[in-house]
Amino acid sequence: MKKLELKFLNEDGKIVTYSLDKPIEPVEPATVNAAMDEIIAQDVFTSSGGDIVSKKSARVVENIVQEIDLGF
């Protein structure tokens, strides 16, 4: 399953990551950038290190799991 990870910096300078399942693809960088700006402007989230103050990065992550048959 794919996830969109939005990474921000908080007031303590630490990275805070929010993950969204099943992003709409293709992911548009301008849309993600605007959404992250809006999250910061609306002061939507906080963390143990204080409010979110800036954007760090965004990425799509896909986990692939392959079971191993152990024969028993």
C-alpha positions as CSV (number, residue, x, y, z in Angstrom):
1,M,0.0,0.0,0.0
2,K,1.2,3.5,-0.8
3,K,1.3,6.4,1.6
4,L,2.0,10.1,1.2
5,E,4.3,11.3,4.0
6,L,4.3,15.0,4.8
7,K,7.4,16.0,6.8
8,F,7.4,19.3,8.8
9,L,9.7,20.9,11.3
10,N,8.3,21.9,14.7
11,E,9.3,24.8,17.0
12,D,12.0,22.5,18.5
13,G,13.5,22.0,15.0
14,K,12.5,18.3,15.1
15,I,10.9,16.5,12.1
16,V,7.2,15.6,12.5
17,T,5.7,13.2,9.9
18,Y,2.0,12.8,8.9
19,S,1.1,9.9,6.7
20,L,-2.0,9.7,4.4
21,D,-3.0,6.3,3.0
22,K,-3.8,5.8,-0.6
23,P,-2.8,9.1,-2.1
24,I,-4.4,10.2,-5.4
25,E,-1.9,9.5,-8.2
26,P,-0.1,10.9,-9.9
27,V,0.8,13.1,-6.9
28,E,1.0,16.7,-8.0
29,P,3.9,18.6,-6.2
30,A,2.1,21.9,-6.5
31,T,-1.0,20.5,-4.7
32,V,1.1,18.9,-2.0
33,N,3.0,22.1,-1.5
34,A,-0.2,24.2,-1.2
35,A,-1.7,21.7,1.2
36,M,1.3,21.8,3.4
37,D,1.3,25.6,3.4
38,E,-2.4,25.5,4.4
39,I,-1.7,23.1,7.3
40,I,1.0,25.4,8.6
41,A,-1.2,28.6,8.1
42,Q,-4.3,27.0,9.8
43,D,-2.1,25.7,12.7
44,V,-3.9,22.4,12.3
45,F,-1.4,20.1,14.1
46,T,0.8,20.4,17.0
47,S,3.5,18.1,18.4
48,S,5.3,17.4,21.6
49,G,8.0,19.9,20.3
50,G,5.5,22.6,19.7
51,D,3.6,23.9,16.7
52,I,4.5,23.0,13.1
53,V,6.5,25.9,11.7
54,S,7.9,24.9,8.3
55,K,7.9,22.3,5.5
56,K,10.7,19.8,5.4
57,S,9.8,17.4,2.6
58,A,7.1,15.1,1.1
59,R,7.3,11.6,-0.4
60,V,5.3,8.7,-1.5
61,V,6.3,5.4,0.3
62,E,5.3,2.0,-0.9
63,N,5.7,-1.1,1.3
64,I,6.0,-4.4,-0.5
65,V,5.6,-7.5,1.6
66,Q,6.6,-11.0,0.3
67,E,5.8,-14.0,2.5
68,I,8.4,-16.7,2.6
69,D,7.1,-20.3,2.5
70,L,9.0,-22.2,5.2
71,G,7.5,-25.5,4.0
72,F,5.7,-26.6,7.2
